[in-house]
Amino acid sequence: MVTNCGQCLSMDPEYECGWCVGASPTCSLQTLCPASDWLDRSAVCPNHQILGVRVAIMQVCKVSSHISLSTG
């Protein structure tokens, strides 16, 4: 099972998981969590944390072009 809200809410919908923000926050089924503590997939997780950073490096190629104008 996942251990944080963001991972929980991003799980495949077939698992029907949500985040229960009660005394011991956990990823669970809605039937196991009081309605007032339940966060579903559309919710925003409380206490956001950055757990990692991925850096993507894009290579950009500079293309030279020659334009010639003529007046006539």
PQR file of N, CA, C, O and H, with PARSE charges and radii, in Angstrom:
ATOM      1  N   MET A   1       0.860  -1.186   0.000 -0.4000 1.5000
ATOM      2  CA  MET A   1       0.000   0.000   0.000 -0.0000 2.0000
ATOM      3  C   MET A   1       0.895   1.235   0.000  0.5500 1.7000
ATOM      4  O   MET A   1       2.009   1.208   0.523 -0.5500 1.4000
ATOM      5  N   VAL A   2       0.405   2.291  -0.580 -0.4000 1.5000
ATOM      6  CA  VAL A   2       1.169   3.544  -0.634 -0.0000 2.0000
ATOM      7  C   VAL A   2       1.169   4.233   0.727  0.5500 1.7000
ATOM      8  O   VAL A   2       0.304   3.979   1.565 -0.5500 1.4000
ATOM      9  H   VAL A   2      -0.500   2.313  -1.005  0.4000 1.0000
ATOM     10  N   THR A   3       2.153   5.108   0.933 -0.4000 1.5000
ATOM     11  CA  THR A   3       2.319   5.708   2.260 -0.0000 2.0000
ATOM     12  C   THR A   3       2.083   7.211   2.302  0.5500 1.7000
ATOM     13  O   THR A   3       2.239   7.823   3.359 -0.5500 1.4000
ATOM     14  H   THR A   3       2.856   5.314   0.252  0.4000 1.0000
ATOM     15  N   ASN A   4       1.708   7.827   1.171 -0.4000 1.5000
ATOM     16  CA  ASN A   4       1.414   9.255   1.238 -0.0000 2.0000
ATOM     17  C   ASN A   4       0.184   9.586   0.397  0.5500 1.7000
ATOM     18  O   ASN A   4      -0.212   8.821  -0.482 -0.5500 1.4000
ATOM     19  H   ASN A   4       1.581   7.330   0.312  0.4000 1.0000
ATOM     20  N   CYS A   5      -0.390  10.703   0.677 -0.4000 1.5000
ATOM     21  CA  CYS A   5      -1.649  11.118   0.056 -0.0000 2.0000
ATOM     22  C   CYS A   5      -1.546  11.221  -1.466  0.5500 1.7000
ATOM     23  O   CYS A   5      -2.419  10.727  -2.178 -0.5500 1.4000
ATOM     24  H   CYS A   5      -0.069  11.324   1.391  0.4000 1.0000
ATOM     25  N   GLY A   6      -0.497  11.852  -1.964 -0.4000 1.5000
ATOM     26  CA  GLY A   6      -0.362  12.034  -3.411 -0.0000 2.0000
ATOM     27  C   GLY A   6      -0.321  10.721  -4.163  0.5500 1.7000
ATOM     28  O   GLY A   6      -0.980  10.570  -5.191 -0.5500 1.4000
ATOM     29  H   GLY A   6       0.213  12.254  -1.385  0.4000 1.0000
ATOM     30  N   GLN A   7       0.449   9.768  -3.657 -0.4000 1.5000
ATOM     31  CA  GLN A   7       0.509   8.453  -4.291 -0.0000 2.0000
ATOM     32  C   GLN A   7      -0.847   7.758  -4.211  0.5500 1.7000
ATOM     33  O   GLN A   7      -1.276   7.108  -5.164 -0.5500 1.4000
ATOM     34  H   GLN A   7       0.984   9.891  -2.821  0.4000 1.0000
ATOM     35  N   CYS A   8      -1.504   7.897  -3.091 -0.4000 1.5000
ATOM     36  CA  CYS A   8      -2.803   7.254  -2.891 -0.0000 2.0000
ATOM     37  C   CYS A   8      -3.833   7.769  -3.892  0.5500 1.7000
ATOM     38  O   CYS A   8      -4.521   6.986  -4.546 -0.5500 1.4000
ATOM     39  H   CYS A   8      -1.155   8.425  -2.317  0.4000 1.0000
ATOM     40  N   LEU A   9      -3.932   9.091  -4.007 -0.4000 1.5000
ATOM     41  CA  LEU A   9      -4.957   9.670  -4.877 -0.0000 2.0000
ATOM     42  C   LEU A   9      -4.638   9.502  -6.356  0.5500 1.7000
ATOM     43  O   LEU A   9      -5.515   9.679  -7.201 -0.5500 1.4000
ATOM     44  H   LEU A   9      -3.373   9.728  -3.476  0.4000 1.0000
ATOM     45  N   SER A  10      -3.398   9.163  -6.677 -0.4000 1.5000
ATOM     46  CA  SER A  10      -3.061   8.967  -8.084 -0.0000 2.0000
ATOM     47  C   SER A  10      -3.102   7.490  -8.496  0.5500 1.7000
ATOM     48  O   SER A  10      -2.767   7.153  -9.632 -0.5500 1.4000
ATOM     49  H   SER A  10      -2.685   9.018  -5.990  0.4000 1.0000
ATOM     50  N   MET A  11      -3.507   6.622  -7.585 -0.4000 1.5000
ATOM     51  CA  MET A  11      -3.627   5.204  -7.925 -0.0000 2.0000
ATOM     52  C   MET A  11      -4.742   4.998  -8.946  0.5500 1.7000
ATOM     53  O   MET A  11      -5.643   5.826  -9.073 -0.5500 1.4000
ATOM     54  H   MET A  11      -3.779   6.896  -6.662  0.4000 1.0000
ATOM     55  N   ASP A  12      -4.670   3.905  -9.656 -0.4000 1.5000
ATOM     56  CA  ASP A  12      -5.680   3.561 -10.648 -0.0000 2.0000
ATOM     57  C   ASP A  12      -7.061   3.549  -9.987  0.5500 1.7000
ATOM     58  O   ASP A  12      -7.224   2.991  -8.902 -0.5500 1.4000
ATOM     59  H   ASP A  12      -3.938   3.232  -9.553  0.4000 1.0000
ATOM     60  N   PRO A  13      -8.053   4.164 -10.638 -0.5600 1.5000
ATOM     61  CA  PRO A  13      -9.404   4.245 -10.056  0.2800 2.0000
ATOM     62  C   PRO A  13     -10.019   2.885  -9.715  0.5500 1.7000
ATOM     63  O   PRO A  13     -10.892   2.806  -8.851 -0.5500 1.4000
ATOM     64  N   GLU A  14      -9.579   1.826 -10.377 -0.4000 1.5000
ATOM     65  CA  GLU A  14     -10.158   0.504 -10.113 -0.0000 2.0000
ATOM     66  C   GLU A  14      -9.973   0.070  -8.659  0.5500 1.7000
ATOM     67  O   GLU A  14     -10.731  -0.765  -8.166 -0.5500 1.4000
ATOM     68  H   GLU A  14      -8.870   1.891 -11.079  0.4000 1.0000
ATOM     69  N   TYR A  15      -8.972   0.629  -7.965 -0.4000 1.5000
ATOM     70  CA  TYR A  15      -8.725   0.252  -6.578 -0.0000 2.0000
ATOM     71  C   TYR A  15      -9.663   0.976  -5.607  0.5500 1.7000
ATOM     72  O   TYR A  15      -9.786   0.579  -4.448 -0.5500 1.4000
ATOM     73  H   TYR A  15      -8.356   1.307  -8.366  0.4000 1.0000
ATOM     74  N   GLU A  16     -10.315   2.023  -6.075 -0.4000 1.5000
ATOM     75  CA  GLU A  16     -11.276   2.794  -5.266 -0.0000 2.0000
ATOM     76  C   GLU A  16     -10.678   3.300  -3.962  0.5500 1.7000
ATOM     77  O   GLU A  16     -11.361   3.356  -2.939 -0.5500 1.4000
ATOM     78  H   GLU A  16     -10.216   2.346  -7.017  0.4000 1.0000
ATOM     79  N   CYS A  17      -9.407   3.667  -3.999 -0.4000 1.5000
ATOM     80  CA  CYS A  17      -8.726   4.163  -2.800 -0.0000 2.0000
ATOM     81  C   CYS A  17      -8.888   5.673  -2.653  0.5500 1.7000
ATOM     82  O   CYS A  17      -9.102   6.397  -3.626 -0.5500 1.4000
ATOM     83  H   CYS A  17      -8.852   3.622  -4.830  0.4000 1.0000
ATOM     84  N   GLY A  18      -8.782   6.114  -1.427 -0.4000 1.5000
ATOM     85  CA  GLY A  18      -8.767   7.528  -1.107 -0.0000 2.0000
ATOM     86  C   GLY A  18      -7.928   7.715   0.141  0.5500 1.7000
ATOM     87  O   GLY A  18      -7.507   6.745   0.771 -0.5500 1.4000
ATOM     88  H   GLY A  18      -8.608   5.526  -0.637  0.4000 1.0000
ATOM     89  N   TRP A  19      -7.689   8.956   0.493 -0.4000 1.5000
ATOM     90  CA  TRP A  19      -6.855   9.254   1.649 -0.0000 2.0000
ATOM     91  C   TRP A  19      -7.747   9.553   2.839  0.5500 1.7000
ATOM     92  O   TRP A  19      -8.643  10.393   2.762 -0.5500 1.4000
ATOM     93  H   TRP A  19      -8.031   9.745  -0.019  0.4000 1.0000
ATOM     94  N   CYS A  20      -7.500   8.874   3.919 -0.4000 1.5000
ATOM     95  CA  CYS A  20      -8.243   9.092   5.155 -0.0000 2.0000
ATOM     96  C   CYS A  20      -7.349   9.947   6.054  0.5500 1.7000
ATOM     97  O   CYS A  20      -6.290   9.495   6.489 -0.5500 1.4000
ATOM     98  H   CYS A  20      -6.772   8.191   3.983  0.4000 1.0000
ATOM     99  N   VAL A  21      -7.774  11.181   6.332 -0.4000 1.5000
ATOM    100  CA  VAL A  21      -6.934  12.147   7.050 -0.0000 2.0000
ATOM    101  C   VAL A  21      -7.125  12.110   8.561  0.5500 1.7000
ATOM    102  O   VAL A  21      -6.775  13.073   9.243 -0.5500 1.4000
ATOM    103  H   VAL A  21      -8.634  11.548   5.978  0.4000 1.0000
ATOM    104  N   GLY A  22      -7.658  11.049   9.088 -0.4000 1.5000
ATOM    105  CA  GLY A  22      -7.944  10.935  10.521 -0.0000 2.0000
ATOM    106  C   GLY A  22      -6.688  10.975  11.382  0.5500 1.7000
ATOM    107  O   GLY A  22      -5.647  11.475  10.956 -0.5500 1.4000
ATOM    108  H   GLY A  22      -7.942  10.266   8.533  0.4000 1.0000
ATOM    109  N   ALA A  23      -6.797  10.448  12.583 -0.4000 1.5000
ATOM    110  CA  ALA A  23      -5.695  10.457  13.555 -0.0000 2.0000
ATOM    111  C   ALA A  23      -4.452   9.737  13.023  0.5500 1.7000
ATOM    112  O   ALA A  23      -3.326  10.140  13.316 -0.5500 1.4000
ATOM    113  H   ALA A  23      -7.643  10.042  12.929  0.4000 1.0000
ATOM    114  N   SER A  24      -4.655   8.687  12.253 -0.4000 1.5000
ATOM    115  CA  SER A  24      -3.554   7.950  11.613 -0.0000 2.0000
ATOM    116  C   SER A  24      -3.788   7.962  10.109  0.5500 1.7000
ATOM    117  O   SER A  24      -4.336   7.005   9.563 -0.5500 1.4000
ATOM    118  H   SER A  24      -5.570   8.359  12.015  0.4000 1.0000
ATOM    119  N   PRO A  25      -3.376   9.047   9.425 -0.5600 1.5000
ATOM    120  CA  PRO A  25      -3.641   9.165   7.987  0.2800 2.0000
ATOM    121  C   PRO A  25      -3.157   7.938   7.215  0.5500 1.7000
ATOM    122  O   PRO A  25      -2.048   7.446   7.422 -0.5500 1.4000
ATOM    123  N   THR A  26      -4.021   7.461   6.323 -0.4000 1.5000
ATOM    124  CA  THR A  26      -3.700   6.260   5.559 -0.0000 2.0000
ATOM    125  C   THR A  26      -4.500   6.208   4.261  0.5500 1.7000
ATOM    126  O   THR A  26      -5.537   6.858   4.126 -0.5500 1.4000
ATOM    127  H   THR A  26      -4.922   7.860   6.155  0.4000 1.0000
ATOM    128  N   CYS A  27      -4.005   5.432   3.319 -0.4000 1.5000
ATOM    129  CA  CYS A  27      -4.708   5.176   2.074 -0.0000 2.0000
ATOM    130  C   CYS A  27      -5.669   4.017   2.345  0.5500 1.7000
ATOM    131  O   CYS A  27      -5.249   2.955   2.802 -0.5500 1.4000
ATOM    132  H   CYS A  27      -3.163   4.904   3.428  0.4000 1.0000
ATOM    133  N   SER A  28      -6.950   4.220   2.065 -0.4000 1.5000
ATOM    134  CA  SER A  28      -7.913   3.177   2.402 -0.0000 2.0000
ATOM    135  C   SER A  28      -9.139   3.242   1.494  0.5500 1.7000
ATOM    136  O   SER A  28      -9.251   4.105   0.623 -0.5500 1.4000
ATOM    137  H   SER A  28      -7.291   5.083   1.693  0.4000 1.0000
ATOM    138  N   LEU A  29     -10.041   2.312   1.724 -0.4000 1.5000
ATOM    139  CA  LEU A  29     -11.333   2.332   1.061 -0.0000 2.0000
ATOM    140  C   LEU A  29     -12.244   3.299   1.802  0.5500 1.7000
ATOM    141  O   LEU A  29     -12.098   3.496   3.008 -0.5500 1.4000
ATOM    142  H   LEU A  29      -9.950   1.611   2.432  0.4000 1.0000
ATOM    143  N   GLN A  30     -13.171   3.895   1.091 -0.4000 1.5000
ATOM    144  CA  GLN A  30     -14.071   4.878   1.702 -0.0000 2.0000
ATOM    145  C   GLN A  30     -14.882   4.273   2.843  0.5500 1.7000
ATOM    146  O   GLN A  30     -15.167   4.959   3.824 -0.5500 1.4000
ATOM    147  H   GLN A  30     -13.290   3.735   0.111  0.4000 1.0000
ATOM    148  N   THR A  31     -15.252   3.018   2.733 -0.4000 1.5000
ATOM    149  CA  THR A  31     -16.055   2.379   3.785 -0.0000 2.0000
ATOM    150  C   THR A  31     -15.300   2.237   5.104  0.5500 1.7000
ATOM    151  O   THR A  31     -15.909   2.008   6.148 -0.5500 1.4000
ATOM    152  H   THR A  31     -15.020   2.460   1.936  0.4000 1.0000
ATOM    153  N   LEU A  32     -13.970   2.372   5.057 -0.4000 1.5000
ATOM    154  CA  LEU A  32     -13.161   2.236   6.269 -0.0000 2.0000
ATOM    155  C   LEU A  32     -12.762   3.579   6.885  0.5500 1.7000
ATOM    156  O   LEU A  32     -11.962   3.627   7.819 -0.5500 1.4000
ATOM    157  H   LEU A  32     -13.475   2.558   4.208  0.4000 1.0000
ATOM    158  N   CYS A  33     -13.324   4.660   6.358 -0.4000 1.5000
ATOM    159  CA  CYS A  33     -12.934   6.000   6.806 -0.0000 2.0000
ATOM    160  C   CYS A  33     -14.182   6.839   7.085  0.5500 1.7000
ATOM    161  O   CYS A  33     -15.114   6.828   6.281 -0.5500 1.4000
ATOM    162  H   CYS A  33     -13.974   4.620   5.599  0.4000 1.0000
ATOM    163  N   PRO A  34     -14.221   7.563   8.200 -0.5600 1.5000
ATOM    164  CA  PRO A  34     -15.361   8.456   8.454  0.2800 2.0000
ATOM    165  C   PRO A  34     -15.506   9.473   7.315  0.5500 1.7000
ATOM    166  O   PRO A  34     -14.503   9.978   6.810 -0.5500 1.4000
ATOM    167  N   ALA A  35     -16.713   9.770   6.917 -0.4000 1.5000
ATOM    168  CA  ALA A  35     -16.982  10.666   5.783 -0.0000 2.0000
ATOM    169  C   ALA A  35     -16.272  12.010   5.924  0.5500 1.7000
ATOM    170  O   ALA A  35     -15.828  12.576   4.925 -0.5500 1.4000
ATOM    171  H   ALA A  35     -17.528   9.360   7.327  0.4000 1.0000
ATOM    172  N   SER A  36     -16.159  12.528   7.139 -0.4000 1.5000
ATOM    173  CA  SER A  36     -15.533  13.840   7.340 -0.0000 2.0000
ATOM    174  C   SER A  36     -14.015  13.804   7.130  0.5500 1.7000
ATOM    175  O   SER A  36     -13.387  14.853   6.984 -0.5500 1.4000
ATOM    176  H   SER A  36     -16.520  12.069   7.950  0.4000 1.0000
ATOM    177  N   ASP A  37     -13.431  12.621   7.114 -0.4000 1.5000
ATOM    178  CA  ASP A  37     -11.979  12.478   6.954 -0.0000 2.0000
ATOM    179  C   ASP A  37     -11.566  12.001   5.562  0.5500 1.7000
ATOM    180  O   ASP A  37     -10.375  11.878   5.280 -0.5500 1.4000
ATOM    181  H   ASP A  37     -13.941  11.769   7.232  0.4000 1.0000
ATOM    182  N   TRP A  38     -12.530  11.735   4.702 -0.4000 1.5000
ATOM    183  CA  TRP A  38     -12.264  11.099   3.402 -0.0000 2.0000
ATOM    184  C   TRP A  38     -11.894  12.112   2.322  0.5500 1.7000
ATOM    185  O   TRP A  38     -12.589  13.109   2.132 -0.5500 1.4000
ATOM    186  H   TRP A  38     -13.498  11.836   4.931  0.4000 1.0000
ATOM    187  N   LEU A  39     -10.788  11.846   1.612 -0.4000 1.5000
ATOM    188  CA  LEU A  39     -10.396  12.628   0.444 -0.0000 2.0000
ATOM    189  C   LEU A  39     -10.416  11.697  -0.758  0.5500 1.7000
ATOM    190  O   LEU A  39      -9.736  10.671  -0.766 -0.5500 1.4000
ATOM    191  H   LEU A  39     -10.224  11.036   1.767  0.4000 1.0000
ATOM    192  N   ASP A  40     -11.200  12.056  -1.779 -0.4000 1.5000
ATOM    193  CA  ASP A  40     -11.233  11.208  -2.973 -0.0000 2.0000
ATOM    194  C   ASP A  40     -10.261  11.740  -4.020  0.5500 1.7000
ATOM    195  O   ASP A  40      -9.522  12.688  -3.756 -0.5500 1.4000
ATOM    196  H   ASP A  40     -11.752  12.889  -1.773  0.4000 1.0000
ATOM    197  N   ARG A  41     -10.258  11.142  -5.196 -0.4000 1.5000
ATOM    198  CA  ARG A  41      -9.298  11.461  -6.255 -0.0000 2.0000
ATOM    199  C   ARG A  41      -9.355  12.913  -6.716  0.5500 1.7000
ATOM    200  O   ARG A  41      -8.379  13.408  -7.280 -0.5500 1.4000
ATOM    201  H   ARG A  41     -10.858  10.371  -5.411  0.4000 1.0000
ATOM    202  N   SER A  42     -10.453  13.599  -6.495 -0.4000 1.5000
ATOM    203  CA  SER A  42     -10.573  14.992  -6.928 -0.0000 2.0000
ATOM    204  C   SER A  42     -10.067  15.977  -5.869  0.5500 1.7000
ATOM    205  O   SER A  42     -10.017  17.182  -6.119 -0.5500 1.4000
ATOM    206  H   SER A  42     -11.246  13.197  -6.036  0.4000 1.0000
ATOM    207  N   ALA A  43      -9.701  15.482  -4.711 -0.4000 1.5000
ATOM    208  CA  ALA A  43      -9.272  16.341  -3.599 -0.0000 2.0000
ATOM    209  C   ALA A  43      -7.811  16.762  -3.738  0.5500 1.7000
ATOM    210  O   ALA A  43      -7.047  16.186  -4.513 -0.5500 1.4000
ATOM    211  H   ALA A  43      -9.742  14.504  -4.508  0.4000 1.0000
ATOM    212  N   VAL A  44      -7.452  17.772  -2.971 -0.4000 1.5000
ATOM    213  CA  VAL A  44      -6.057  18.222  -2.878 -0.0000 2.0000
ATOM    214  C   VAL A  44      -5.524  17.736  -1.539  0.5500 1.7000
ATOM    215  O   VAL A  44      -6.152  17.938  -0.500 -0.5500 1.4000
ATOM    216  H   VAL A  44      -8.072  18.240  -2.341  0.4000 1.0000
ATOM    217  N   CYS A  45      -4.379  17.102  -1.572 -0.4000 1.5000
ATOM    218  CA  CYS A  45      -3.787  16.564  -0.347 -0.0000 2.0000
ATOM    219  C   CYS A  45      -3.363  17.679   0.605  0.5500 1.7000
ATOM    220  O   CYS A  45      -2.840  18.703   0.167 -0.5500 1.4000
ATOM    221  H   CYS A  45      -3.869  16.937  -2.417  0.4000 1.0000
ATOM    222  N   PRO A  46      -3.584  17.487   1.895 -0.5600 1.5000
ATOM    223  CA  PRO A  46      -3.093  18.456   2.884  0.2800 2.0000
ATOM    224  C   PRO A  46      -1.593  18.243   3.104  0.5500 1.7000
ATOM    225  O   PRO A  46      -1.065  17.171   2.807 -0.5500 1.4000
ATOM    226  N   ASN A  47      -0.926  19.244   3.615 -0.4000 1.5000
ATOM    227  CA  ASN A  47       0.494  19.144   3.972 -0.0000 2.0000
ATOM    228  C   ASN A  47       1.351  18.621   2.828  0.5500 1.7000
ATOM    229  O   ASN A  47       2.026  17.600   2.958 -0.5500 1.4000
ATOM    230  H   ASN A  47      -1.355  20.114   3.856  0.4000 1.0000
ATOM    231  N   HIS A  48       1.316  19.327   1.717 -0.4000 1.5000
ATOM    232  CA  HIS A  48       2.095  18.916   0.543 -0.0000 2.0000
ATOM    233  C   HIS A  48       3.570  18.768   0.890  0.5500 1.7000
ATOM    234  O   HIS A  48       4.120  19.544   1.671 -0.5500 1.4000
ATOM    235  H   HIS A  48       0.767  20.156   1.612  0.4000 1.0000
ATOM    236  N   GLN A  49       4.199  17.764   0.298 -0.4000 1.5000
ATOM    237  CA  GLN A  49       5.630  17.536   0.484 -0.0000 2.0000
ATOM    238  C   GLN A  49       6.236  17.188  -0.861  0.5500 1.7000
ATOM    239  O   GLN A  49       5.633  16.457  -1.647 -0.5500 1.4000
ATOM    240  H   GLN A  49       3.753  17.134  -0.337  0.4000 1.0000
ATOM    241  N   ILE A  50       7.416  17.704  -1.128 -0.4000 1.5000
ATOM    242  CA  ILE A  50       8.146  17.321  -2.328 -0.0000 2.0000
ATOM    243  C   ILE A  50       9.053  16.166  -1.934  0.5500 1.7000
ATOM    244  O   ILE A  50       9.959  16.321  -1.115 -0.5500 1.4000
ATOM    245  H   ILE A  50       7.905  18.298  -0.490  0.4000 1.0000
ATOM    246  N   LEU A  51       8.797  15.005  -2.530 -0.4000 1.5000
ATOM    247  CA  LEU A  51       9.540  13.808  -2.163 -0.0000 2.0000
ATOM    248  C   LEU A  51      10.655  13.492  -3.140  0.5500 1.7000
ATOM    249  O   LEU A  51      11.484  12.619  -2.881 -0.5500 1.4000
ATOM    250  H   LEU A  51       8.062  14.879  -3.196  0.4000 1.0000
ATOM    251  N   GLY A  52      10.679  14.195  -4.257 -0.4000 1.5000
ATOM    252  CA  GLY A  52      11.726  13.948  -5.240 -0.0000 2.0000
ATOM    253  C   GLY A  52      11.573  14.906  -6.403  0.5500 1.7000
ATOM    254  O   GLY A  52      10.515  15.502  -6.602 -0.5500 1.4000
ATOM    255  H   GLY A  52      10.006  14.904  -4.467  0.4000 1.0000
ATOM    256  N   VAL A  53      12.631  15.044  -7.158 -0.4000 1.5000
ATOM    257  CA  VAL A  53      12.622  15.929  -8.308 -0.0000 2.0000
ATOM    258  C   VAL A  53      13.230  15.184  -9.484  0.5500 1.7000
ATOM    259  O   VAL A  53      14.274  14.544  -9.354 -0.5500 1.4000
ATOM    260  H   VAL A  53      13.491  14.560  -6.996  0.4000 1.0000
ATOM    261  N   ARG A  54      12.577  15.270 -10.618 -0.4000 1.5000
ATOM    262  CA  ARG A  54      13.125  14.705 -11.844 -0.0000 2.0000
ATOM    263  C   ARG A  54      13.474  15.844 -12.765  0.5500 1.7000
ATOM    264  O   ARG A  54      12.689  16.775 -12.941 -0.5500 1.4000
ATOM    265  H   ARG A  54      11.729  15.790 -10.723  0.4000 1.0000
ATOM    266  N   VAL A  55      14.634  15.776 -13.348 -0.4000 1.5000
ATOM    267  CA  VAL A  55      15.069  16.823 -14.254 -0.0000 2.0000
ATOM    268  C   VAL A  55      15.101  16.246 -15.658  0.5500 1.7000
ATOM    269  O   VAL A  55      15.722  15.214 -15.912 -0.5500 1.4000
ATOM    270  H   VAL A  55      15.272  15.020 -13.205  0.4000 1.0000
ATOM    271  N   ALA A  56      14.427  16.924 -16.553 -0.4000 1.5000
ATOM    272  CA  ALA A  56      14.436  16.510 -17.952 -0.0000 2.0000
ATOM    273  C   ALA A  56      15.283  17.507 -18.732  0.5500 1.7000
ATOM    274  O   ALA A  56      15.074  18.717 -18.642 -0.5500 1.4000
ATOM    275  H   ALA A  56      13.922  17.762 -16.348  0.4000 1.0000
ATOM    276  N   ILE A  57      16.221  17.001 -19.484 -0.4000 1.5000
ATOM    277  CA  ILE A  57      17.081  17.862 -20.278 -0.0000 2.0000
ATOM    278  C   ILE A  57      16.716  17.664 -21.740  0.5500 1.7000
ATOM    279  O   ILE A  57      16.748  16.553 -22.270 -0.5500 1.4000
ATOM    280  H   ILE A  57      16.390  16.018 -19.558  0.4000 1.0000
ATOM    281  N   MET A  58      16.373  18.754 -22.362 -0.4000 1.5000
ATOM    282  CA  MET A  58      16.015  18.703 -23.774 -0.0000 2.0000
ATOM    283  C   MET A  58      17.161  19.279 -24.585  0.5500 1.7000
ATOM    284  O   MET A  58      17.718  20.320 -24.237 -0.5500 1.4000
ATOM    285  H   MET A  58      16.347  19.657 -21.932  0.4000 1.0000
ATOM    286  N   GLN A  59      17.499  18.617 -25.635 -0.4000 1.5000
ATOM    287  CA  GLN A  59      18.546  19.120 -26.508 -0.0000 2.0000
ATOM    288  C   GLN A  59      17.860  19.929 -27.599  0.5500 1.7000
ATOM    289  O   GLN A  59      16.967  19.439 -28.291 -0.5500 1.4000
ATOM    290  H   GLN A  59      17.046  17.772 -25.917  0.4000 1.0000
ATOM    291  N   VAL A  60      18.284  21.145 -27.736 -0.4000 1.5000
ATOM    292  CA  VAL A  60      17.714  22.033 -28.734 -0.0000 2.0000
ATOM    293  C   VAL A  60      18.746  22.235 -29.831  0.5500 1.7000
ATOM    294  O   VAL A  60      19.885  22.619 -29.565 -0.5500 1.4000
ATOM    295  H   VAL A  60      19.010  21.543 -27.174  0.4000 1.0000
ATOM    296  N   CYS A  61      18.343  21.979 -31.043 -0.4000 1.5000
ATOM    297  CA  CYS A  61      19.243  22.158 -32.182 -0.0000 2.0000
ATOM    298  C   CYS A  61      18.951  23.503 -32.832  0.5500 1.7000
ATOM    299  O   CYS A  61      17.800  23.838 -33.116 -0.5500 1.4000
ATOM    300  H   CYS A  61      17.418  21.668 -31.259  0.4000 1.0000
ATOM    301  N   LYS A  62      19.987  24.247 -33.056 -0.4000 1.5000
ATOM    302  CA  LYS A  62      19.832  25.535 -33.711 -0.0000 2.0000
ATOM    303  C   LYS A  62      20.018  25.309 -35.214  0.5500 1.7000
ATOM    304  O   LYS A  62      21.044  24.795 -35.660 -0.5500 1.4000
ATOM    305  H   LYS A  62      20.921  23.975 -32.826  0.4000 1.0000
ATOM    306  N   VAL A  63      19.036  25.691 -35.952 -0.4000 1.5000
ATOM    307  CA  VAL A  63      19.074  25.495 -37.395 -0.0000 2.0000
ATOM    308  C   VAL A  63      19.294  26.847 -38.057  0.5500 1.7000
ATOM    309  O   VAL A  63      18.545  27.797 -37.830 -0.5500 1.4000
ATOM    310  H   VAL A  63      18.203  26.109 -35.590  0.4000 1.0000
ATOM    311  N   SER A  64      20.316  26.915 -38.865 -0.4000 1.5000
ATOM    312  CA  SER A  64      20.599  28.146 -39.599 -0.0000 2.0000
ATOM    313  C   SER A  64      19.856  28.104 -40.921  0.5500 1.7000
ATOM    314  O   SER A  64      19.744  27.048 -41.543 -0.5500 1.4000
ATOM    315  H   SER A  64      20.925  26.144 -39.050  0.4000 1.0000
ATOM    316  N   SER A  65      19.361  29.223 -41.339 -0.4000 1.5000
ATOM    317  CA  SER A  65      18.721  29.286 -42.642 -0.0000 2.0000
ATOM    318  C   SER A  65      19.203  30.548 -43.361  0.5500 1.7000
ATOM    319  O   SER A  65      19.557  31.547 -42.734 -0.5500 1.4000
ATOM    320  H   SER A  65      19.452  30.081 -40.834  0.4000 1.0000
ATOM    321  N   HIS A  66      19.205  30.476 -44.638 -0.4000 1.5000
ATOM    322  CA  HIS A  66      19.642  31.600 -45.452 -0.0000 2.0000
ATOM    323  C   HIS A  66      18.436  32.098 -46.234  0.5500 1.7000
ATOM    324  O   HIS A  66      17.797  31.345 -46.969 -0.5500 1.4000
ATOM    325  H   HIS A  66      18.917  29.665 -45.147  0.4000 1.0000
ATOM    326  N   ILE A  67      18.147  33.352 -46.065 -0.4000 1.5000
ATOM    327  CA  ILE A  67      17.022  33.957 -46.787 -0.0000 2.0000
ATOM    328  C   ILE A  67      17.583  35.016 -47.720  0.5500 1.7000
ATOM    329  O   ILE A  67      18.364  35.877 -47.314 -0.5500 1.4000
ATOM    330  H   ILE A  67      18.666  33.963 -45.468  0.4000 1.0000
ATOM    331  N   SER A  68      17.182  34.939 -48.945 -0.4000 1.5000
ATOM    332  CA  SER A  68      17.662  35.957 -49.882 -0.0000 2.0000
ATOM    333  C   SER A  68      16.476  36.712 -50.426  0.5500 1.7000
ATOM    334  O   SER A  68      15.466  36.129 -50.820 -0.5500 1.4000
ATOM    335  H   SER A  68      16.548  34.240 -49.275  0.4000 1.0000
ATOM    336  N   LEU A  69      16.620  38.021 -50.438 -0.4000 1.5000
ATOM    337  CA  LEU A  69      15.560  38.902 -50.957 -0.0000 2.0000
ATOM    338  C   LEU A  69      16.053  39.556 -52.228  0.5500 1.7000
ATOM    339  O   LEU A  69      17.210  39.963 -52.333 -0.5500 1.4000
ATOM    340  H   LEU A  69      17.440  38.494 -50.118  0.4000 1.0000
ATOM    341  N   SER A  70      15.181  39.645 -53.161 -0.4000 1.5000
ATOM    342  CA  SER A  70      15.578  40.340 -54.393 -0.0000 2.0000
ATOM    343  C   SER A  70      14.528  41.389 -54.705  0.5500 1.7000
ATOM    344  O   SER A  70      13.335  41.180 -54.488 -0.5500 1.4000
ATOM    345  H   SER A  70      14.241  39.314 -53.075  0.4000 1.0000
ATOM    346  N   THR A  71      14.969  42.474 -55.198 -0.4000 1.5000
ATOM    347  CA  THR A  71      14.037  43.535 -55.622 -0.0000 2.0000
ATOM    348  C   THR A  71      14.142  43.669 -57.126  0.5500 1.7000
ATOM    349  O   THR A  71      15.221  43.550 -57.707 -0.5500 1.4000
ATOM    350  H   THR A  71      15.939  42.645 -55.374  0.4000 1.0000
ATOM    351  N   GLY A  72      13.076  43.904 -57.704 -0.4000 1.5000
ATOM    352  CA  GLY A  72      13.192  43.803 -59.099 -0.0000 2.0000
ATOM    353  C   GLY A  72      12.609  44.749 -59.950  0.5500 1.7000
ATOM    354  O   GLY A  72      12.726  44.637 -61.171 -0.5500 1.4000
ATOM    355  H   GLY A  72      12.200  44.001 -57.232  0.4000 1.0000
TER
END
